[in-house]
Amino acid sequence: MSVRALSSVAQPPDHVLVSSIPRPRGRDLSGPELQDFVAELAERPEAWIHLVKHDSTQRLYEELLSDEHLTAWLICWMDDHDTGFHDHDVSSGAVAVVSGAVREERLAIGGPPLDRAYSVGDSFHFSASDIHRVRHGGVDPAVTLHVYSPPLLRMGAYTVGADGVLARHPVASSEELRPLRQAG
């Protein structure tokens, strides 16, 4: 596997604390519900702050919670970290920025990607059908919290050919997303 998970030398994530955050139970969550949940998770650093660690060669991440309707992750970013364009298969998601800054670009038909910057305190959500990329967006290292419902199992990574044709490449959720190189 090309991704090295965060070392949790100090202690593992506090699954009890994370799972106690109020949310709808017994069903998958909508984008706005995920955004509410991730914003509340950001307000509880005692559940994840001890897991923050940065590596200039790759994003580092740690799963904070996983059940039948929701997964939550902590992801650490540095210069040049970039997911490339991707989707989340059948999972909707939300992101909260807890330190630093990230940029999100969403593919748009007939024009350049929609580009937004997010910094500490910001959050956003996306649907399963959104094709976007997230990349480090500042000078200081960044930390983001991500939640997905249903739990993220696979994704699609994209390339756009010189002829404008969009190509999807399946990716397991255990693989690190990186920009794909165009063929030929």
Disulfide bonds with the S-S distance in Angstrom:
none
